[in-house]
Amino acid sequence: RRNTIPGLFLFKNDSPIEATGLAFNSIGRGVVIMSTIFLGPALLKLAAVAANENCYAGIADYDDDDDDAAVTESEAECINNGGGRIYGMRPTSLLTNIGVFSGLFSAILTPFFGSIVDHTPHRKALGRGSALLLSLIKGIEICLNQSTWFVVSVLQVLNFVLWNAYLCVAYAYTAELSVVPNEQTQYNSRFQLIHYLTMLSFTFVVMTGAAVLHTDDVGTARISQSVAFAACTSVFGLSFRHFFRPRPALRACTVPGKAQLFLSGFRKLS
């Protein structure tokens, strides 16, 4: 099997097989991050168009008998305020709101993910499931358009929560690669090298495709999600199928009661 793997992803013969899996996963990590960045401008553009349509639709609802001054005032508000609101928010606040809800749900659920990693034998299942769902979200986001932008925005919150679940698993496997500091440094250096090379390569591929196809922000975002879907499905599927072994629970859960798994993670924070 080693003969079929590129040298960049190989380590010493006595290295854990998870090291190669984490090296492949570094590709997925870089792709997920960069594809999310390309989505931002597209979401803002589509939200602004929707808010503008919503604002002027309100003006069109005025009857002929309505005060012309009120109509003029509404038109001025649409122009001066960038098209009004959509779903109760300014379109310029969309990414901020995504960040707020992503942080909130991640703060609530990440300790629970950590408890699954520490107190159950389901570490690999959590990593495989979160990676699969991340890949699926990238596939759905290829359909980004004026009708689906809000759904994609909601998926960004789920994307961030799943990203934290995946990182809990990845960091747990990384910590077990070696107890020798120099060896850990070598592993992490290789992972980061692959990670940043992937981000650079991904940006080049997407921008080249956008230039050739003459796409706008929305079209560029679709290209990025298409590349991300193909890459994530491949590397996550390969690594979790062949390079990650199941792990037993690291320690027993010390919190009594039915909610012990959920509360255990929070107890460690106190």
Steps between C-alpha positions, in 0.01 A plus 500: 500500500787741573616469140174654376503799737682825405808566712358823641246294695742233624698492823739255662421128473419481870272804495132444583282455195289791628786736409435434131127536557550838667727607214224424249248672725713815490391532139136487607558756773656748259223449245220550753650825626564651157167396353322668791692822435388503135138469612503824699490757214240295312268480801530876560419573137196272491373630834532859376300419186230330707481793742476745211219303337321476833528873556368607160227235517373687805485822299310324222234402754401866545160584352454785255318691773794482741701810582766565235727635771486168682594317183790736436619456858492121464697519177760718669527252786557215253778694330669646807488184710629264234169336414340462841479173692454133428387253767513791744869583447716719284672295228834640616442327836461155349856375555506651849181317593636175358808547717292573811279192467795283400689603811196453723414148386866398490550619857204287609584185303881484487533380863254223410714401201801492729316269737424259216870493412613450861231280652371279218650268235328705228784739415543369147124497439475865608785598271367303204147630550601865533733475198226336293250772590755774426549349155125474447453866592759596240302306243177677593668840484576448131132591448553852639270751328244769575250241625736301723733758654321504837507119526872508419546767769335274757718213383805714579405486867469121482825490304684676783355273768596188303843650440555518876382140541748392234783698662436332836561165334799616293676658799440188711666280238782754457578502873549121496751489213800532731601599852835630375482878448733503198297235324176683569655814357595314183151360460330834552745679272415259218127536564523880489710488184236291324227720644643825364604350167142383460361846576734656245424236235127522562503878460696471175264238355185691592626838379625347177161338441323827577724689257448248221123485548465877572288440809377748758521447878215249494648301215840499667341371820338216306834405348660499846227277642527260206874462552452473877234231467721286276809548718331450837311191389823346373744577782261460791362176359849363434647596836217382725462176310865397491710705741307548824450223752226495764602605850361387837374750754794681658339517843170434673247780524491638856171688484203295626158496339350460155652824373849402610653502152368847422588650838842343528651734242369806682625373832855503363462869424413589857 
